[in-house]
Amino acid sequence: MNHIVYEENPSEGFLRAMKSRFACKLYAAEKPLTREEVEFIMECGRLSPSSFGLEHWHFFAVESEPLKDGLYRACFSQDTVSTAALVVVIACRKAQAYDPKGRFVSQRGSRFPGTIEEFIADYEGYYHFLEKSGLLNHWARSQCYIPCANMMTGAAYAGIDSCAIEGYNEQEVLEVLEIDSSVWEIGIVSTFGHRDEEPREHIREPAERIITYL
């Protein structure tokens, strides 16, 4: 992995990474990621925040060529998948996992200071709101975007390219990775590697059009 050299003002280096990142559609096969680079990307995901600290996700870090070939077909034959050194599939637990009295919530909640009873008392009001609104699965799935963004930005800071993918056949992705669809759903897929194409222009709206300071 390229060693990160922090500048006098670290925020400048971070923003430079943000500005340089683009959706890479083609990676160079002759430039694989090192084990250190792969583990760095995954650590950026693991350290990400989540609602109530539940870490709704599981990360599937796919380097196997046969599995990548299956994901390539499941992602509508996108070259960013077939040429990537690493494909990360982020799955999230479905609604039944989030019952305040369930085993998953108990395991996650018991890690925090205070008692599990205190954790549940704080959590269950929001849980019941989501349940009544039919938003539990949506809530869980939206958490997956947080580690995905952190992995892509972290990768850019380390000189690694990436692309986030929402175009995929969910059932096929589940089948390729042999994931139980009664327990899990796919949140988002992302690819990583060293580009084999010229970076495209970074197009964003100017700050004055999309930010209101109050």
N, C-alpha and C positions, 0 to 999 in steps of 0.2 A: 504494500500500500504506500502511496506517496505520503511522506511525512508532512503534516500540516504545520506551516510556519505562521504563527500569529503575528500580525502587524501591530504597530503602535496602537491603532484603533481597531480592535477585532471586528467591530460592526462593519467596517469597510470590506473586509475579506468575506464576511457572510453575505453582504449585499452583492458583492461581485459574483459569488457563487449563484445567488438567486437570479441575477441578470444573465448569466452565461448558460443556465440550464435550458434545454429545449427538449421537445418530444422526439427522441432519437428513434428512427424507423429502421436503421440498418447498422449492425455492429460488425466489427472486424474479428473474424475467426482467429486470426493469428495473434490477437491480443487478449488472451483470457484473463480473468480476474484471479488474483492470488487468493489463497485461503484467508490471509489477513484482511484483504479488501472485502471478501464476502462476509466475514464475521463482523467487520465494522458496519457494513450496511444493516445486517440483522440486529446489531446492538442498537443502532439508531431507532429501529422499530420497537425493540423490547423496552427501551427506556421511555417510550411515548406515554403521554397521559391518557386517561380514559375516564368516562363518567363514573363517579363513585369509586374509582380505582379498581373496577371489576376486571379490566383487561379481557374484554369480551372475545378476543381473537385467538387464533392459532396461525402461525406463519409456516407455510410450506415453501422451503427454499429449494427450488428445483434446478439441478445441474445435469441430471441424467439425460442423455440425448434421446432415448426412447420416450421418456416422459415429456420432454420438451416437444417432441414430434406430435405427441397426442394433444398437448396444449395448443400447439400451432393450429391444428385442425379445429379444436374447440373454440379458438379465438378467430375463427373465420379466415384462417390462412394469412395472418399478418406476419410480414418479414421480421418485425421487431421481436417476435417470439422465437422464430426459427433460428435467428442469428445471435440472440442474446447469450451471454455467458451465464447469466443467472435470471431465472423467472421466479418471482415471489408471488404466491397466491395467498391472500389473506382471507381466511374463513372466520365466521363469527357464529357463536352459539345462537340457536333459535329461542323463541320466546319462553319456552318452558323452563329454561335454565335459570331464569331471573326471579323465580318465586322467592320472596323474602325468607321463607322457611325451608328452602331447598338446600341441597348439599353444596352446590356451586357457590351460592351467595355466602353460605356459612364459611366455606374454605377461604374465599377471597376476603371477606369482611373480618375474619379473625386475625388477619395479619396486621391490622391497624391498632394504634393505641386505644385504650378503653376496652370495654366488653363488646362481645358480639351483639348483645341485646341493645346496646347503645347505637351500634352501627345500623342494625335493622330498624330501630325506631326512627333514625334519620333518613333511611332509604325508602321505607315502605310507602310513605305518602306519595313520593314521585313514581314509584313502581305502579301503584294503583291508578294514578293519573294516566300513565302510559297504557296500562292494561285496558282501562275503560275507553280510551281513545283509539285502541287498536294500533298503537304505535310501537309496541315492544320490538318487533323485528326491524322496523325502520330505524329506531334508536340504536339498536345493536349494530346494524349494518353501517350506519353513519360513522361509528367509532373507527372503522377500518381505514377511513380516509386520513386520520391523524397520523398513524405510523407510516402509512404510504408516503405522505408528504414529507415526513421527517427523514425517511430513508432516501428519498430522491434528493432532498436538499443536502443531506449529509454526504451523499455520493458526489454531488456536484462540487462540494467543498473539497473533496478528496480527489477531484479530477476524473470522476467516473460519470458516464452518461446514463440516462434512464428514460423511461416512458411509462406513463400510467395508462391502463387499458380497462375500459368499461364494455368494450365490444366482445362479448363471449357468450357461448351457450352454457348456461350455468350447469345444467344436468350433465353435459359432456365433461366439463371441468371436474365435477364431483366424481364422475366415473373414472376418469383418467387417474386421479389421485386416490381412488378407492375411499372416498369420504362418505360417511353415513349421512344421507340427505334428510333423515328424520331428526338429526341433531344439529346439523350445520348447514349454513348457506354461504355462498361466496360473496365477499364484500367488494373486493377489487383485485385486479392482477397488475403487476408491474414488472418491467424488464430492466436489466442492468448490463453494462459492458462498456467497451471503448468504441466510440463511433467509427463508422466507415463511410461517412458522408459529411458534407460541410454543414456546420450549424446554421440553423435558420434564424432570421431576425426575431428578436424578442419583442413581441407586440403587446403592449398594455395601454390601457387608458391612463391619461395623466392624472396625477393625484387630485387636482382641483375638481375633476369631474366625478370622482367616486368616493371622496372622503369629506365628511362634514365634521368639523371640530365644534363641539358645543360647550 
